[in-house]
Amino acid sequence: MRVTRIGRRIAAGGGILLVLLGLAGWYAFERYEVGALMGVFAGGTAKLMCSGVFVAGRSPEQVRAEDFDRKTSPGKYLALATTDVNFADKSVTSTLFGLVSRTAIFREGIGCTAAEGKTVDELRAQGSGMPSTLPEPDANLQWPEGDATLANQLPEDIDAKALNAAIDFAFAEPEPDEPRRTRGVVVVHHGRIVAERYAPGFDKSMAHLSNSMAKSFTNAFVGILVGQGKLKLYEPAPIAEWHGAGDPRGKITLDNLMRMSSGLEFEENYSKIKSDITFQYVGGDLAGYCAAKPLVEPPGTKWHYSTGTSNILGRIVRQAAGRTFSEAFSFPRRALFAPLGMRHTVMEVDAAGNYIGGSFVFASVRDYARLGLLYLRDGVAEGRRILPEGWVAYTVTPTAGSDGRYGAQFWLEKNPRLPAGTFAMGGHQGQSVVIVPARDAVVVRVGLSEFDNWSIDEFVERALAALPKDQAAAQN
């Protein structure tokens, strides 16, 4: 009898403990938004796998091995989620610890979108974008008109040995425990590719994630729409939420957003688990999330790097580009990608159908070089003006308060070892398109660097040292 009573007490105590643990778990989910974070994590994993497979054309095994199972970086935690790739309907479902699942779907021309805040059916009902219909480039013509390069037949005034050494530097791994993971580089001089190399498993046609280089694509789309008269730089930004009576955000101009001086609150913190980047990076209505932020500084008075403002611009672009989702979704290819011959480029949208203007473009290294060349040539490609006259000059005009480092969605180079006037598209993990007007050059590097042992400036300096120094002006 006594043993039975003891057993009952133990069972009762165990039950109370389970209840307490359950309450603690519920409190953690509510107080620290653990459930929301798990949802973002699962959604982000599904989205990255979806884009890697259906946009970049990589195998699920390669994406998991090289993007998720990275034992030497924070990215290793992506491997905690399981991913189910459905090739029939081009979707990916990610599950975290069997508790939280999220799905991302692929749509032609606009890439992959995490179904956060929308069902899969609702996303598919929005429509899709315009696929690339460009013919394959002529193998006998030089890039960018065709597919040939000068890499194996360099002009005599280029130091081939020094250029090869610069490329070797880009792919070197001096610290195996902190790998640089360069995946592809291209060097363009006088409008021709003079150097190109890819890591095993990657090639000239494979698309790579831009991270914040997407902001410079957003610059191009805004410029095109300004040139068409559909947007006005110095008028209040067309954000309906800001134009209520007495709302101080109604004074934010499109130029303020372009220069990241909107005055909106936004925490640009990639190392903090719970930050604005965490909650807006992969799912839901990103522009709506960012547009709801309060004003903390008068517009135009303080520069503050903010992916949020670029995502707001993504919504402005989508709304100005077309009356319907399908019309707007075709705009990037009609207005920019096709005219430049960018066959392997996609700008992705969020669940609300807005362009993710701050972070999600996928493009081949050569396509990134094409956009860089457009800016090097003052917005003109093969005799056709793509960006309005004066747009590049506007872009590289330093933003007040940025210490001369930032223009309009482009970085301005201040390293004295590089030529004056150098500017760049830059993204997390070492994504870079560096434009050097003084040397008529564009240098592109993509990879997955997550440590401080990669220097794009040193790579560019080494590449420029191999190019002739006696031709300073860009040959437009």
N, C-alpha and C positions, 0 to 999 in steps of 0.2 A: 504493500500500500504506500509506504513512504517513498519507495523508488518511483512509483507512478506519479506521486505528487511532485517529486523533484523533476521528473520528465516533463510534466505539464508546465512547471515554472520555467524550465529551460525553453520549452516551445513558445510559451507566452513572451518570454524575454526576447527570443529570436524574432517573433512577430513584431514586437515593438521596435526592435532594431531595424528590421526591414522597412517599417513605416517611416522611421526617422531618416533612414537613408533615402527613401523615396521622396520625402519632403525636402531633404537637402538637395537632391538632384533637381527637383522641381524649382527650388529657390535659385539654384545656379542657372538653370535654363532661363528663368524670368529675370533675375537680378543682373546677370552678366551676359544675357542674350546668347547663351551657348547654342541654343537651338538655331538662332539666326545665323550665327557664325558657321555652324556645321552646314547649314543650307547654302551659304555663300561658298564654302569650301567645296561641297559636292557639286554645286552648279558650276563653279570655276573649273573643276577638274573635268567635268563633262564637256564644257565649252572648249577647253584647251585640247582635249583628245579629239573632239569633233573637228576643230579647225585643222589640227595636225594631219588627220586622216583625209578629210573630204575637201579641204582647201589646199593644203600643201602637198597632198598626194603621198604621204608617208604611210608606212604600215603601223598598226596599233602597237606592235612589238617594238618598233623603233622609237615611237613617241614615248612609250612607257620606259624603255631602257635609257634613253638619252635626255628626256625632259622630266620624267617623274622619279626614277630610281637613281637620284644623284646623291650619293652618300656623303659628299663633301660640301653640301650647301643646304640652306633651308628648304630648297625644292624637294628634298628627299621625303618630306611629309606628304607630298602629293601621292606617294605610293601607298599611303594608308587607305585610299579609296579604291574600290573595285570599279572597273568600267566595262560595260557591255556595249560593243559596237554592232549596230544593226545596219548592215550594208544594203539591205533591201529598201528601207525607207530613209536611209542616210541620217541616222540619229545615234546618239550615245547617251546611255543612262549610267550615272555614277552613284554608287552607294557607299555611305560611310558608316562602318561598324554595324551594318544591317539596320540602322536607325533612321537615317535620312537619305532620301534619293532625289536626284534632280536629273532632268533630261535636257539635252541640247539638240537642236535640229539644224540640218544644212539646207540652205535654199540657194539656188543658182544665182550667181551675181552679187549676193550679199553675205555669203559665207554662213557661219554658224551663230546661233543665238540660243542662250539659255532660257528655258521656259520658266522664268521667274516673274510671277504676277500675271502671267498669261498661260492658257493651256496650249498644248501643242497644236490643237486644231485652230485656235485663235491666231497663232503665229502663222500657220500655213495660209489662213484666209487673207492675211495681209498681202500675199503675193510674193514675187521674187524679183530679182534684178535682171540686168541684161548680160547674158554670157558673152564671152569674147568670141567674136566671129572673124577676127583678123586671120588672114592666111599665114602660113608659116613663112618666116623671113627667108629671103634669097641667100643661100649659102655662099654665093660668090660676091655679094655686096658687103661693104664694111658696115659694122654697127655704127649708128642706130638705124640706118636704112635697111640693112641686111643683118646677117648673122656672123660674118667674118670679123676677126680682130687682127691687130698688129702684134699680138703677144709673141708670135714666133718669127716675126720679121720686123723687128724694131727699127725705126729710123736711126741713122748713125749718130745723131746728136743726143740720143738717150743712152745712158750708162746701163747696159743690160745686167751687168754683174751687180751693181748697186740696187737696181730695181728688184732683182731676184732675191737679194739679201733682205730687202724691206719686206717682201712677201713672206720669206722664211721667218722673219721676226713676228709677223702677224700670227703665224701658226705654231710658233714655238711654245713649249710647255715647260718653262724653267722651274716651276713649282708644282709637281704632280699632285700634291695635296690641295692645291688651290688652282685648278685648271682654268685657263682662259676660254677654252671652247670656241675658238673662232671657227665659223662654219663657211664663210665665203667672203672674198674681197674682189673688188674691181677698181682699177685705176684708169681714169679717162684723161687723155691729154689731147688738146686741139680737136675735141669732139670724137675721138676714136679710143677704143679700148686698147691699152698698151700692156696691161697685166691683169690676170684673172686666175683665181684658184679656189677650189672647194675642198672641204673636209670629206673623208669617206662617207658615203651615204647621201651626199648632197650634190646638186648640179645646178647648171645655169637656169633651168626652168622651174626649180622648186621655190615655192613661196615661203618667206620667213616673216615671223611676227615683228611688227614695227615697234611695239611699245610706244613711247611718246613721240617717235617720228611721225605718228599719225597726225600730230598737231600741225605739222608743216603741210600735209595733204589738206587739212582743213583750211589752212591759209590759202591754198590754191583755189579751193572751191568757193570760199568767200570772195576772193579776188575776181573770179569769173562772174559770179552773180552781181558783184558791184559793177563790173564792166557792162553787164546786161541791163543795169538800172534797176535790178530787183532788190538790192540792198543798199543802204546808205550808211557810210562809215561813221559819220559824226552826228547821226540822229539817235534818239533813244532806241535801244535794242528791242526788236519785236517779240517781247515775252509778255503774254497776256497777264500772267500772275503779278507782274510788277506795275501795272498801270491802273490800280485801284486808287481811289481818292486818298491822298496823303502818303502814299507808299514811296519812301525815298529811293527805292530801287528803280523807280521809273526814270531816274536821271542817268542810269547806266547806259552808255552808248555802245554801239558795236565795236568801236575803236577801243574802248575800255576793256572789253572782253578779249579782243585780239591781243592786247598788250598785257593781259593779266593784271590789270589795275582796276578791276571792277569794284573792289571794296567788300566783296562777299566773303563770308566766313567759309573757310575750307581748310581741312587738316591734311596736308600732303605728307603723310608719314607711312613709309613702306615697311618699317620694322615693328610697328605697333599693331597688335592683333586687332584691336578695335579702333578703327579710325575711319575717316570719310573715304579713304581709298579702299579699305576693306569692304565697306557696304555698297559702294557704287561701282566697283571695278568690273563686275562680270554679269550682273543680272538686273532685271526689272527696268523701271523707267529712270535711266541714269540722269538724263537732262532734267526731268522733273524733280528728282532728289536734290540736284545741285541748285536748280532755280528756286527751291524753297528755302535756301539758306538765307539767314539775316544779313543785313549790311552792318559791317563793323568799322568801316572806314569810308569817308566820302569818296565817291567814284573819281578815279583819275589821280588820286593823291599818293597812293602807295602801291609799289610793285610787289606782287606775291605770287610765286609760281603755283599754279592751280590747274590740275587736270580737270577739275569741275567746270571751269569756265570754258574749256575746249569742248566738253561734252554738251554744254549749253549751245555753243556754236554749232555743234552737230545737229541739234534740233532746228536751229535757225536755217541751216543749209537745207535740210530735208523739207521744211515747210515752204521755203522760197523756190525750191527746185521743181515742184510739181503739185498739182491739186490732189492727186491720188498717191497712195503708197507706191504703186507700180510705176507711175510716171517719175516720182522722185527717186525710186530705187535704180532707175536706169540712168540717172543724171551723171554719176561719176564716170561711167564708161563713155557716154555720149560726149561729155564736155572735156574730159581729160585723158582717160586711159587709152581710148581708141586713137585720138589724134597724135598721141605720143608713141603709139605702138606698144603699149604696156599690155602684153598678153596674159600675164600671170599676176595680176593685181586685183585685190578685192578689198573694199572697205565695208566692214561689218556693221550691223545695226543692233540696237538693244531690243528688249521685248516690246517697247512702245513704238518701234519702227524708226527710231532716230539714229542717225549716224553716230558711232562712238568716236567722236572727234578727237578724243584725247589719247587713245591707246590701241585701237584694233584695226590696223591695216595689215594685210598679208601681201607681200610682193616678192618677186625674185630680186636677186642682187642687181641684175641688169636693169630691171624696171625701176628700182630705187635710183640707179645711176641716170636713167632717163629723166626723172623728175629733177634731180640735181642739175643736169645739163640744161633743162628748161630755165632754171633760175640763173645759171651761169650766162645764158643767152638772153637775159632780160625779158623772159616770158615768151620768147619766139622759138618755134620748132619748125625746121625745114621751111623757113620763109613765111610761116603762118603764125600770127599773133594769137597766143592762147590766153595769156594774162594781160590785163589792160595796161596800157602805157603808164609808166610810173609806179606800177605795183611793187616791183622788186625794190625800188628805191624806198618806198614806204615800208616794206618788210624789214629792211636792214637799218632803218632809222632807230637808234637806241631809245628804249623806253625809259622815261624819267624814273629814277629811283632804282634802276637795275644795275647801276655802276657800269653801264655800257655793255653789259653782258647779254642783253635780251632785246630783240626787236619785236616783231609781230608773229608769234608762234615759231620763231627761229632763234637759235642761239647765235650770238656774235662772238667770234674768237678774240680773246685778249692775250693769248700767249705770245710774247714778243719774239719767240723763235719761229712763228709762222707769219706769213706776209700779212700786212695790214689789209683790212677789207674781207678777210676770210669769214665765212658764216656757215652755219651747219644745222642740219636736222639731227636731233639727238634723242636716244631712247634708253630706258633701263636695260641693264645687262650688256651694255656696250654697243648698241645699235647706232650707227653713224653714217651720215652722208655729209661729207665736208666739201664745201664749194670754195675754190681758191681763184678768184678772178685775176689776181696778179700773175698767176702762172697758168691760166687757162686750163685748170684741172678740176676734176671731181674725184674724190676718194671715198669708196664705200666699204664698210665693214659690218657684217652681221655675226652674231654669236650668242653665247649664253654665259657671259662672264658675270660672276657674282662676288668677286673679290676686288681688292684694290691693286692688283698686279697687272692690269691692262691699261695702256695709255694710248688713246686714239691720237693724241697730239704727237707722240713720239713716232707712231706709225706713219702719220701724214708727213712729218718732217723727214723721215727716212725716204719715203716715196718721192717727195719733191726734190730731194738731193740728187736723185737719178735723172731728173728732167732738165732740159736745157734752161739756163738762167737768163738768156739774152732776149727772151720774148715775154715782156711783162703784160702786155695788153691782151685781153680776151679777143679772139677773132670771131666777131659776130657775123 
